[in-house]
Amino acid sequence: MKQKKHFLMAVLIALPLIFVACSDDDDDNGNGSMRSHFTYDGATFDLDHGFMFNFGQWWGDGYSFDVSLHSDGIEFSVDFMEATGEGHGMFFEMYSPDEESLTPGTYVYDDDDEGDPFTFYMADIIMNWDSETDEGTEVVIVGGSVEVDRSGSTYTLRVDAIGEGGKEITGYFNGPLPVYDMEDFWKSTEKPRPF
């Protein structure tokens, strides 16, 4: 009887440790790697997919790549001129030294938008956006950096930025970012924005 009592006590002591060791981690996507997301004002917003527009060289020495990252609930028309659904997203206009792709490296915010390589200018996040009402909470990014890594067609972006009002914005994205050539398109029509 004493052995059974000691065994039950050991199980009761070990049980909370088992649950803590197996608890769900906000940064884990279920396969042991960090899930794509951004955080703002204490809340975390999932990201699922993304793409890039290559607008070519405008001014400065860099080539303009508009990077759009979105949650699962947002879909785009074939020509990318219309978004539908509900969800969250991040947008960056980044300047790469390479005309064909977004070169790995650290891109820093350039308030003067000089178009220099390894800088970004126009950037924002949007939370709880609804295409039916075209409403959501948008926060313009006014400082910080984006670290870009690449392995084959998979990009990893790590965001450490400041939003208007001084609040921190962090983010992580890992996945393919197909590139669409828009260099001639921007010359003839208004530059499309995802939101």
Steps between C-alpha positions, in 0.01 A plus 500: 500500500786738582653430159175590326473821704859598408434420135185718495689784670778473240243509217326804650832681532614405148166570327531881501856473368377287210231753409743792525753320281231429240328837509411678178759758400379815320811497283466134394302410188462137602812368328760645736574814299386855561173596335471809281350792693534859613442656840371843591380647830511163679304309235625243248362474146565198277642529149449225245621605154662780309629628168720774357456751222819594317458863388858541378714804562326831578770722647812437698706187444246247632230295329151527647341180634160534668470216750147405613439245775147391597296276725307203368170691468616742229493411131596702192360524148713367216626852417554583871286813468237377746526327836208320665438337835594582855835493673831665566806601301837671477633707210852626423642691205859374503798597285728215393840533332393219262251573222374139494441413866493624858862457609563352846617755755372752752270771361465816711225758495585811293279794592624692195413221251827534308459161329837376624570125515419328830241760603122506522260790513126459466395230748201417716300233676126453491298307754144369485450625143164419339460533122123549531545825693862573400567566867769383736766643726799624302829599662770666292856382566733795565827330594689177549644223288410184308751216481461296180639148449441272205541129429387408149149640456439527876547835667533570871420852619558621856342836578604730784319828440331799662147606414361851506444587863821321600363149554719203411412276205678168465444231243621177348416349162634180346374379163499551126460854366419482129622806307278674244668734254320835508775724363303601188163497678583779747592736220150486350262479797475564872720275710278233663494475879385181671275691743 
